[in-house]
Amino acid sequence: MIPPMPKPPTITERKLGKHGAHGLCWSDGTIEIDSRLRGKKRLEIVCHEIIHHLAPEWSEAKVLHAGRIMGNALWKQGYRKTDS
């Protein structure tokens, strides 16, 4: 049986330098992304933190690898953040 999926995370941005991180995934379903990130690196970090949200039992190494694969695949498909 497939376990139920968690609710979609709330993603916010702020400077995370004092945490020494590009992104953080909190147990309450909130993801924080460093507001200074741009381009492909930002996309990879967003993917990375969403994977943490979906699979909290995964090791950091596994999440890092999966986030890079997902970020690279989406980047090659032309996904970009645009200002509205």
TORPASE-154818 format. One record per residue: residue number from 0; residue in one letter; x, y, z of N, C-alpha, C in turn. Coordinates in steps of 0.02 Angstrom, whole numbers, plus 50000, padded with zeros to 5 digits. Layout:
residues N
site i->NUM; aa->A; n_east->X; n_north->Y; n_up->Z; ca_east->X; ca_north->Y; ca_up->Z; c_east->X; c_north->Y; c_up->Z $
...
END
This chain:
residues 84
site i->0; aa->M; n_east->50042; n_north->49941; n_up->50000; ca_east->50000; ca_north->50000; ca_up->50000; c_east->50044; c_north->50062; c_up->50000 $
site i->1; aa->I; n_east->50025; n_north->50110; n_up->49960; ca_east->50063; ca_north->50173; ca_up->49954; c_east->50043; c_north->50219; c_up->50012 $
site i->2; aa->P; n_east->50093; n_north->50246; n_up->50049; ca_east->50075; ca_north->50292; ca_up->50103; c_east->50046; c_north->50357; c_up->50075 $
site i->3; aa->P; n_east->50005; n_north->50391; n_up->50114; ca_east->49975; ca_north->50454; ca_up->50090; c_east->50029; c_north->50507; c_up->50078 $
site i->4; aa->M; n_east->50018; n_north->50547; n_up->50027; ca_east->50065; ca_north->50600; ca_up->50011; c_east->50055; c_north->50659; c_up->50060 $
site i->5; aa->P; n_east->50109; n_north->50692; n_up->50079; ca_east->50102; ca_north->50752; ca_up->50121; c_east->50071; c_north->50808; c_up->50080 $
site i->6; aa->K; n_east->50045; n_north->50858; n_up->50116; ca_east->50018; ca_north->50917; ca_up->50082; c_east->50075; c_north->50954; c_up->50046 $
site i->7; aa->P; n_east->50059; n_north->50990; n_up->49993; ca_east->50112; ca_north->51028; ca_up->49959; c_east->50145; c_north->51077; c_up->50008 $
site i->8; aa->P; n_east->50211; n_north->51086; n_up->50003; ca_east->50245; ca_north->51131; ca_up->50049; c_east->50230; c_north->51204; c_up->50033 $
site i->9; aa->T; n_east->50239; n_north->51246; n_up->50083; ca_east->50238; ca_north->51318; ca_up->50073; c_east->50311; c_north->51339; c_up->50064 $
site i->10; aa->I; n_east->50325; n_north->51373; n_up->50008; ca_east->50394; ca_north->51392; ca_up->49994; c_east->50401; c_north->51467; c_up->50002 $
site i->11; aa->T; n_east->50449; n_north->51487; n_up->50045; ca_east->50463; ca_north->51558; ca_up->50057; c_east->50537; c_north->51570; c_up->50043 $
site i->12; aa->E; n_east->50554; n_north->51634; n_up->50038; ca_east->50624; ca_north->51654; ca_up->50025; c_east->50647; c_north->51702; c_up->50078 $
site i->13; aa->R; n_east->50710; n_north->51693; n_up->50100; ca_east->50744; ca_north->51740; ca_up->50143; c_east->50818; c_north->51723; c_up->50142 $
site i->14; aa->K; n_east->50859; n_north->51768; n_up->50166; ca_east->50931; ca_north->51755; ca_up->50169; c_east->50944; c_north->51702; c_up->50223 $
site i->15; aa->L; n_east->50980; n_north->51650; n_up->50204; ca_east->50993; ca_north->51595; ca_up->50250; c_east->51066; c_north->51588; c_up->50269 $
site i->16; aa->G; n_east->51106; n_north->51640; n_up->50257; ca_east->51178; ca_north->51637; ca_up->50272; c_east->51194; c_north->51617; c_up->50343 $
site i->17; aa->K; n_east->51156; n_north->51641; n_up->50392; ca_east->51172; ca_north->51624; ca_up->50462; c_east->51159; c_north->51551; c_up->50477 $
site i->18; aa->H; n_east->51121; n_north->51517; n_up->50435; ca_east->51108; ca_north->51445; ca_up->50442; c_east->51159; c_north->51403; c_up->50404 $
site i->19; aa->G; n_east->51199; n_north->51436; n_up->50363; ca_east->51248; ca_north->51399; ca_up->50322; c_east->51215; c_north->51352; c_up->50273 $
site i->20; aa->A; n_east->51157; n_north->51373; n_up->50246; ca_east->51119; ca_north->51329; ca_up->50201; c_east->51092; c_north->51370; c_up->50143 $
site i->21; aa->H; n_east->51079; n_north->51335; n_up->50087; ca_east->51045; ca_north->51366; ca_up->50030; c_east->50970; c_north->51358; c_up->50036 $
site i->22; aa->G; n_east->50949; n_north->51307; n_up->50072; ca_east->50878; ca_north->51293; ca_up->50082; c_east->50867; c_north->51253; c_up->50146 $
site i->23; aa->L; n_east->50807; n_north->51259; n_up->50172; ca_east->50788; ca_north->51222; ca_up->50233; c_east->50717; c_north->51194; c_up->50224 $
site i->24; aa->C; n_east->50708; n_north->51134; n_up->50247; ca_east->50642; ca_north->51103; ca_up->50246; c_east->50621; c_north->51089; c_up->50318 $
site i->25; aa->W; n_east->50567; n_north->51120; n_up->50340; ca_east->50545; ca_north->51113; ca_up->50409; c_east->50489; c_north->51061; c_up->50414 $
site i->26; aa->S; n_east->50483; n_north->51031; n_up->50472; ca_east->50434; ca_north->50977; ca_up->50482; c_east->50361; c_north->51001; c_up->50476 $
site i->27; aa->D; n_east->50350; n_north->51067; n_up->50480; ca_east->50281; ca_north->51093; ca_up->50474; c_east->50259; c_north->51101; c_up->50401 $
site i->28; aa->G; n_east->50302; n_north->51080; n_up->50354; ca_east->50284; ca_north->51085; ca_up->50283; c_east->50307; c_north->51149; c_up->50250 $
site i->29; aa->T; n_east->50350; n_north->51187; n_up->50285; ca_east->50376; ca_north->51249; ca_up->50257; c_east->50446; c_north->51237; c_up->50229 $
site i->30; aa->I; n_east->50458; n_north->51264; n_up->50170; ca_east->50524; ca_north->51262; ca_up->50140; c_east->50548; c_north->51333; c_up->50133 $
site i->31; aa->E; n_east->50610; n_north->51346; n_up->50153; ca_east->50640; ca_north->51412; ca_up->50145; c_east->50698; c_north->51406; c_up->50096 $
site i->32; aa->I; n_east->50701; n_north->51452; n_up->50049; ca_east->50753; ca_north->51454; ca_up->49998; c_east->50791; c_north->51520; c_up->50006 $
site i->33; aa->D; n_east->50857; n_north->51518; n_up->50003; ca_east->50896; ca_north->51580; ca_up->50008; c_east->50877; c_north->51626; c_up->49950 $
site i->34; aa->S; n_east->50857; n_north->51686; n_up->49967; ca_east->50832; ca_north->51734; ca_up->49918; c_east->50886; c_north->51758; c_up->49870 $
site i->35; aa->R; n_east->50948; n_north->51745; n_up->49885; ca_east->51003; ca_north->51766; ca_up->49841; c_east->51018; c_north->51716; c_up->49785 $
site i->36; aa->L; n_east->50988; n_north->51657; n_up->49788; ca_east->51001; ca_north->51606; ca_up->49738; c_east->50968; c_north->51625; c_up->49672 $
site i->37; aa->R; n_east->51002; n_north->51609; n_up->49617; ca_east->50976; ca_north->51622; ca_up->49551; c_east->50989; c_north->51563; c_up->49506 $
site i->38; aa->G; n_east->50953; n_north->51560; n_up->49451; ca_east->50966; ca_north->51513; ca_up->49397; c_east->50960; c_north->51440; c_up->49415 $
site i->39; aa->K; n_east->51004; n_north->51401; n_up->49384; ca_east->51001; ca_north->51328; ca_up->49391; c_east->51012; c_north->51306; c_up->49463 $
site i->40; aa->K; n_east->51056; n_north->51340; n_up->49499; ca_east->51069; ca_north->51321; ca_up->49570; c_east->51005; c_north->51328; c_up->49611 $
site i->41; aa->R; n_east->50967; n_north->51381; n_up->49600; ca_east->50905; ca_north->51391; ca_up->49636; c_east->50856; c_north->51334; c_up->49621 $
site i->42; aa->L; n_east->50850; n_north->51316; n_up->49558; ca_east->50805; ca_north->51262; ca_up->49538; c_east->50825; c_north->51197; c_up->49572 $
site i->43; aa->E; n_east->50890; n_north->51182; n_up->49573; ca_east->50914; ca_north->51121; ca_up->49605; c_east->50899; c_north->51121; c_up->49680 $
site i->44; aa->I; n_east->50906; n_north->51178; n_up->49712; ca_east->50893; ca_north->51182; ca_up->49785; c_east->50818; c_north->51174; c_up->49799 $
site i->45; aa->V; n_east->50776; n_north->51204; n_up->49758; ca_east->50704; ca_north->51195; ca_up->49767; c_east->50686; c_north->51121; c_up->49760 $
site i->46; aa->C; n_east->50712; n_north->51088; n_up->49709; ca_east->50700; ca_north->51016; ca_up->49700; c_east->50725; c_north->50977; c_up->49760 $
site i->47; aa->H; n_east->50785; n_north->50993; n_up->49784; ca_east->50815; ca_north->50960; ca_up->49841; c_east->50770; c_north->50964; c_up->49902 $
site i->48; aa->E; n_east->50747; n_north->51024; n_up->49917; ca_east->50705; ca_north->51034; ca_up->49977; c_east->50637; c_north->51001; c_up->49970 $
site i->49; aa->I; n_east->50609; n_north->51000; n_up->49910; ca_east->50545; ca_north->50965; ca_up->49900; c_east->50554; c_north->50890; c_up->49910 $
site i->50; aa->I; n_east->50611; n_north->50863; n_up->49889; ca_east->50625; ca_north->50792; ca_up->49901; c_east->50630; c_north->50779; c_up->49976 $
site i->51; aa->H; n_east->50663; n_north->50823; n_up->50013; ca_east->50664; ca_north->50816; ca_up->50086; c_east->50593; c_north->50813; c_up->50114 $
site i->52; aa->H; n_east->50550; n_north->50856; n_up->50088; ca_east->50480; ca_north->50859; ca_up->50111; c_east->50444; c_north->50793; c_up->50097 $
site i->53; aa->L; n_east->50455; n_north->50766; n_up->50037; ca_east->50420; ca_north->50705; ca_up->50016; c_east->50449; c_north->50641; c_up->50046 $
site i->54; aa->A; n_east->50515; n_north->50641; n_up->50058; ca_east->50549; ca_north->50580; ca_up->50081; c_east->50596; c_north->50598; c_up->50139 $
site i->55; aa->P; n_east->50569; n_north->50617; n_up->50197; ca_east->50612; ca_north->50638; ca_up->50252; c_east->50659; c_north->50583; c_up->50278 $
site i->56; aa->E; n_east->50645; n_north->50521; n_up->50262; ca_east->50687; ca_north->50466; ca_up->50285; c_east->50750; c_north->50456; c_up->50241 $
site i->57; aa->W; n_east->50753; n_north->50488; n_up->50184; ca_east->50810; ca_north->50480; ca_up->50139; c_east->50872; c_north->50514; c_up->50169 $
site i->58; aa->S; n_east->50930; n_north->50486; n_up->50154; ca_east->50993; ca_north->50516; ca_up->50176; c_east->51006; c_north->50581; c_up->50137 $
site i->59; aa->E; n_east->51047; n_north->50623; n_up->50165; ca_east->51064; ca_north->50686; ca_up->50132; c_east->51098; c_north->50672; c_up->50064 $
site i->60; aa->A; n_east->51140; n_north->50621; n_up->50061; ca_east->51174; ca_north->50604; ca_up->49998; c_east->51124; c_north->50585; c_up->49944 $
site i->61; aa->K; n_east->51074; n_north->50545; n_up->49962; ca_east->51024; ca_north->50523; ca_up->49914; c_east->50982; c_north->50582; c_up->49890 $
site i->62; aa->V; n_east->50963; n_north->50626; n_up->49937; ca_east->50924; ca_north->50686; ca_up->49919; c_east->50965; c_north->50732; c_up->49874 $
site i->63; aa->L; n_east->51028; n_north->50741; n_up->49890; ca_east->51072; ca_north->50784; ca_up->49850; c_east->51076; c_north->50758; c_up->49778 $
site i->64; aa->H; n_east->51087; n_north->50694; n_up->49771; ca_east->51092; ca_north->50663; ca_up->49705; c_east->51026; c_north->50670; c_up->49665 $
site i->65; aa->A; n_east->50970; n_north->50654; n_up->49697; ca_east->50905; ca_north->50658; ca_up->49664; c_east->50888; c_north->50730; c_up->49646 $
site i->66; aa->G; n_east->50904; n_north->50778; n_up->49690; ca_east->50890; ca_north->50848; ca_up->49677; c_east->50929; c_north->50874; c_up->49617 $
site i->67; aa->R; n_east->50992; n_north->50852; n_up->49611; ca_east->51032; ca_north->50873; ca_up->49553; c_east->51004; c_north->50844; c_up->49488 $
site i->68; aa->I; n_east->50986; n_north->50781; n_up->49490; ca_east->50957; ca_north->50749; ca_up->49430; c_east->50893; c_north->50785; c_up->49409 $
site i->69; aa->M; n_east->50849; n_north->50796; n_up->49458; ca_east->50785; ca_north->50829; ca_up->49443; c_east->50796; c_north->50901; c_up->49419 $
site i->70; aa->G; n_east->50839; n_north->50938; n_up->49453; ca_east->50854; ca_north->51007; ca_up->49433; c_east->50883; c_north->51011; c_up->49363 $
site i->71; aa->N; n_east->50930; n_north->50967; n_up->49347; ca_east->50960; ca_north->50966; ca_up->49280; c_east->50909; c_north->50949; c_up->49227 $
site i->72; aa->A; n_east->50866; n_north->50900; n_up->49241; ca_east->50815; ca_north->50880; ca_up->49192; c_east->50766; c_north->50938; c_up->49179 $
site i->73; aa->L; n_east->50744; n_north->50971; n_up->49231; ca_east->50697; ca_north->51027; ca_up->49223; c_east->50731; c_north->51086; c_up->49187 $
site i->74; aa->W; n_east->50795; n_north->51099; n_up->49203; ca_east->50832; ca_north->51153; ca_up->49171; c_east->50837; c_north->51140; c_up->49096 $
site i->75; aa->K; n_east->50853; n_north->51078; n_up->49077; ca_east->50859; ca_north->51060; ca_up->49006; c_east->50792; c_north->51067; c_up->48970 $
site i->76; aa->Q; n_east->50737; n_north->51060; n_up->49007; ca_east->50670; ca_north->51069; ca_up->48977; c_east->50650; c_north->51143; c_up->48973 $
site i->77; aa->G; n_east->50692; n_north->51187; n_up->48998; ca_east->50679; ca_north->51259; ca_up->48992; c_east->50644; c_north->51291; c_up->49052 $
site i->78; aa->Y; n_east->50638; n_north->51254; n_up->49108; ca_east->50605; ca_north->51284; ca_up->49166; c_east->50649; c_north->51336; c_up->49197 $
site i->79; aa->R; n_east->50621; n_north->51396; n_up->49207; ca_east->50656; ca_north->51453; ca_up->49236; c_east->50608; c_north->51492; c_up->49280 $
site i->80; aa->K; n_east->50636; n_north->51525; n_up->49330; ca_east->50596; ca_north->51570; ca_up->49372; c_east->50594; c_north->51638; c_up->49337 $
site i->81; aa->T; n_east->50535; n_north->51666; n_up->49332; ca_east->50528; ca_north->51732; ca_up->49303; c_east->50495; c_north->51778; c_up->49354 $
site i->82; aa->D; n_east->50513; n_north->51842; n_up->49352; ca_east->50482; ca_north->51891; ca_up->49396; c_east->50415; c_north->51911; c_up->49365 $
site i->83; aa->S; n_east->50364; n_north->51916; n_up->49408; ca_east->50299; ca_north->51936; ca_up->49381; c_east->50286; c_north->52010; c_up->49390 $
END
